[in-house]
Amino acid sequence: MSLNNLFEGMPEVVGEELFDEIVNSAGVRVERILSQGQTSPASGWYDQDENEWVVILQGAGKIAFEDGSEVLLSRGDYLNIPKHVKHRVAWTEPDAVTVWLAVFYL
């Protein structure tokens, strides 16, 4: 067992989106994602075989869905995205690091 902190080792500027796997076991995976102005590629949608629960710990980001809807998330906001619901990151705060915590589960 070791004590860690989600805000430890964070760069002040994120040149490209960073993914850190925190937990990976049967049926569940947890990632810390750092963004600063990055978005998903315009040509692609995430279409995952897992459900995704995501929370913003710091900053802000916007998730767009294939049906045209969008959700703006800021500090403390969370969202559950069922598997195979096509989505993408449409915007992240450009002037500060956004810290996402994503839990992928079956």
C-alpha positions in Angstrom: 0.0 0.0 0.0 1.3 3.5 -0.9 -0.2 6.9 -0.4 -0.4 9.1 -3.5 -2.0 12.4 -4.5 -3.8 13.2 -7.8 -2.3 16.7 -7.9 1.3 15.5 -7.3 3.7 15.7 -10.2 1.4 17.8 -12.4 3.1 20.1 -14.9 2.2 23.8 -14.9 1.6 23.6 -18.7 0.3 20.6 -20.6 1.6 20.6 -24.2 -0.4 17.5 -25.1 -3.1 15.6 -23.2 -1.6 13.3 -20.5 -3.1 10.0 -19.4 -2.0 8.3 -16.1 -3.4 4.9 -15.3 -4.1 4.7 -11.5 -5.9 1.4 -11.2 -6.4 -1.4 -13.6 -8.1 -4.6 -12.5 -10.8 -7.0 -13.7 -13.8 -4.9 -14.6 -12.5 -1.4 -13.6 -9.8 1.0 -14.8 -9.2 4.5 -13.3 -7.2 7.2 -15.1 -6.1 10.7 -14.3 -6.2 12.9 -17.5 -4.6 16.3 -17.7 -5.7 18.7 -20.5 -5.0 22.3 -21.4 -6.8 23.4 -24.5 -6.7 19.9 -26.1 -9.7 18.3 -27.8 -10.4 14.9 -29.3 -9.6 14.7 -33.0 -12.5 16.2 -35.0 -12.7 13.1 -37.2 -13.2 10.6 -34.3 -15.6 9.7 -31.6 -14.9 7.6 -28.6 -17.1 4.4 -28.9 -16.1 2.4 -25.9 -16.9 -1.2 -24.8 -16.9 0.1 -21.2 -19.1 2.6 -19.3 -17.2 5.8 -18.2 -17.8 7.9 -15.1 -15.8 11.1 -15.3 -15.4 14.0 -12.8 -13.6 17.3 -13.2 -11.3 17.9 -10.2 -9.9 21.2 -11.5 -10.6 23.3 -14.6 -13.3 22.8 -17.1 -14.1 20.7 -20.2 -17.0 20.2 -22.7 -18.1 16.7 -23.9 -20.0 16.6 -27.2 -22.1 13.7 -28.2 -22.9 12.2 -31.6 -26.6 13.3 -31.2 -25.5 16.9 -31.1 -25.8 17.5 -27.4 -23.0 19.0 -25.3 -22.3 19.0 -21.6 -20.0 21.6 -20.0 -18.3 20.3 -16.9 -16.4 22.3 -14.3 -14.9 21.6 -10.9 -16.9 18.9 -9.1 -19.2 18.1 -12.0 -19.4 14.4 -13.0 -21.1 12.5 -15.8 -21.8 8.9 -16.5 -21.4 7.9 -20.1 -22.9 4.5 -21.0 -20.8 2.2 -23.2 -21.2 2.7 -26.9 -22.5 6.3 -26.5 -20.3 8.1 -29.0 -18.7 11.2 -27.5 -15.6 13.4 -27.8 -13.9 16.2 -25.8 -15.0 19.4 -27.7 -13.2 21.9 -25.4 -10.9 22.2 -22.4 -9.8 25.3 -20.6 -6.8 26.8 -22.5 -5.4 28.9 -19.7 -5.3 26.3 -16.9 -4.7 22.6 -16.5 -7.9 20.6 -16.3 -7.7 17.5 -14.2 -10.2 14.7 -15.1 -10.7 11.5 -13.1 -12.2 8.8 -15.4 -13.5 5.5 -14.1 -14.1 2.9 -16.8 -16.2 -0.1 -15.8 -18.2 -3.0 -17.2 
